[in-house]
Amino acid sequence: MLVNSFDTKFGKTAEKYENLDNTFVYLLKKKKIYNRIFTSVLTNKKISNDIDLRSDITGQVLNSVISQDFTSKQNLYYMGDIFKKDLVSSQIKQFREHGVEILNQLDSKSFLLTTSLLVEYLNLIIKKKYSFVFTNPNLINTNNFILDKKTPKKQMSKFVKSFSLSNKKIPFVFNSEKNFFSKKYHREIFFYVYSDVSKKILAQGGGYMHKKDNKTLNGFGFSCNIDNWVELI
């Protein structure tokens, strides 16, 4: 049965998820420039009994927008569950995700708006025990190094430089070796945030260009791996 694949939380763990949901909604409503979008966990229902559960909310959001109003500037946020193969057990598992998409605004201002919001959310919950990693989404996976702290600053993009000026107390590094988490639609710059305590990925995001049915959407966004946040609070 389909319901057996859905995870269930009890007691204090359930309260942590609820508190994070409430904090995220409160933060976005306070900004007054973001609209919430709802999406189903189903990406496709076939004629047979097979059902596809989504593994990526961003793509689903972009497909929804591109089918309706793909030319206007929009600031959207979402909360929902995704279903991906667990790296250890190889079983399909459920994960909680919070995210923001700033559409048709692929520029430095939108990048700073995106990263500043993520930093604010992280500081509310994680208390600065995290680091940013910036990378090129088009990097070829040439070796196994995750971080390259020796990369000269002159190789950093305008986006990383603007981030460092606006977030002087937030640690970051530039990874020019290998890109682990970006999707095919990412452009310009990609970043991910990892915990200094658990060493797990807390969030990822960047610029993107998404095409479908001869229509194009571009912008910036991020998504948070809420299950990894819950372990830290």
N, C-alpha and C positions, 0 to 999 in steps of 0.2 A: 504493500500500500504506500501511496505517496507520503502520507502523514508520518510514516516511520523515518523518513529522511530529514525531518525537521527537528532541530535541537530544542531543548526545553531547559529553562533556567529556573532555579528555586532560591528562595530566601534572600540572603544578602547579595548574592550574585545577580539575581534578577533586579534588585534595587539599584545596583551599580549601573546596569544597562539603562534602566529607566531614568536615573539621574543624569547620565550622559546625554540621553535623548532630550531631556528637558533643558539642560544647559545649552545644548546646541541650538535648539529652537529659540530660547531666550536671547542668545547672542545674536542670531540672525534677525530676529524681529526688532531688536534694539537698533540695528543698523538702518532699518526702514528702506532699504534699496533692493532687498532680495525677496523673491517670490518662491513659495514652496511648490515642488512638483512631486506627484505621486506616480509610481510605476509598479507594475505587477512583477512578481517573481518569475512568471512564465514568459519566455521569449518566443516560444512557438508551440502550438498544439497541433500535432499531426493527426492524420486520419486514423492511424493506429492508436494503441494505448501508450505509445512512447511520448513522454513530455520532456521538453527541454527547459531546464532551470537556468536562469541567467548567471553568468560568471562575471559580468561587468555592467555596472549601472550607468556609467558615463555614456557608453555607446547606445544604450537604450534611451537615455535622455535626449541625446543628439538626434537619434532617428525620430523620436516623437516630435521634437521641435522642427526638424527639417520637413516633416510632412504637413506642418501647419503654417508657422510664421518664421521662416528661416532668414529673413533679411533684417529684422529689427534687433536692436541691442537689448539683451536680457541678462538679468542676474538671478540665477536659480540656485536653490539648495534642495537637498533630498536626504532622506534616511531610509535605509532598507537593508534587506538581506541578500547575499549572493551565495552561490554554491560552486565550490571549486574542489579539485582533487587535493587532498592532504598530501604534503610532501613526504611524510613519514609512512603513513598507512596506505596511501594511494586510494583511499576511499573518498567518496564525495561528501564534503562536510559543509555545514552552514556557517557563514560569517556575517557579522554586522558591519555596516558601512555608513558613514556620514560623508557628504560631499557638497561641493559648490562648483557651479559652472558659470563663467562670465563670457557670454556669447557675442560674436561679431565685434570684438574689441581686442584684437591681437596686437597689443602694444605694451610699452614699459609701464604705463600707468596701471593697466589691468593686471600685469604681473605683480606689481607692488600691492595692489588691492587684494589680490589672491593670497600672497604670502603673508601680508600683515594680518589678515583675518585668521589664517592658520596659526600664526605665532600667538595671537591673542587667545585662541582656543586652547592651544597647547599650554600656555602659561596659566590658564585657569585650572587645568587638570593635572598636567605632568610636572609643573613647577620648575621649568627650565632644565630638566634633566634629559636633554635631547640634543641632537646635532643634525644640521642639514647637509645633504650631499647633492651637489649640482653636477649635471652631466649632459652630454650631447645625446639626444634620443636616437641619432643615426649612427652611434658608435658601433663598430664591428667588435664582436666578442673575441678578443685576441688572446687574453690570458686571464688568470684567476684572481688578480688583485682587485679588491673592492675599492680601496681608497688610495689615492696618489697624492700625498701631502707635499711632494716636491714640485708639483706643477707650478710654473711661474705665474704670477698674478696677471701678467700681460696677456696670457692666453685665456683668461676668464672673459666671458661675454659681458655686454653692457647690462644684462639682467642681473648677473651675479654682483657686479659692482654696485648697482643701485640697491640691491638687497643689503650689502655690507654697510652702505651709508645709512640706510634706514633702520637697520637692526644691529647696531654696533656690539651689543652684548650677546648676540646669538652665535654660537660656534658653527662653523661650516667648513667644508673642504670641497675641492673640485676633483671629480673623478674623470680622468681621461683614459681610463683603462678598459672598463667594461660596464655595460648598461644592462641591468637585470630586470627592470620592472616596467619599462615603457611599452606602450601599445603602438600598433602601426600608424595610428592617426596622430601621434605626438609630433610636434614641430618646435622649432626655435630653441627651447631649452626644456630639460626635464629635471625634476628634483625628487628626492625621497628623504624622509626623516626617520632616524633610528633612535631608539632609547639608549641612553648611556648606562642604564641599569640592567635591562633585560637583553639588550642588543637586538631586539626585534624591530621590524619596520612598523612605525606608527602611522605614517601617511606617505602619499606619493602624489605627484601632479606635474603640471607644466603646460606649455602651449600646445595647441593642436589644430589640425585642419581635417575636417570630416566631410567626405563626399558621398552622396547617394542620389540616384535618379537625376543626374546632371545638376544637382544643387550642392552648394558648398557652405559649411559652417566653420568658423574659426573662433578661437578665444583661448582662455586660460581656465584651469580648474584644479581641484585637488580632491582626493578621497582619503578618509581616515579608516584605519584598520581597528575598529572599536574593540574587538576581542583582545587585542594586545594592550589597549589602554586599560581595560578592566583589570588585567593582571597587575597593574601598577598602582591601583587606588584601593 
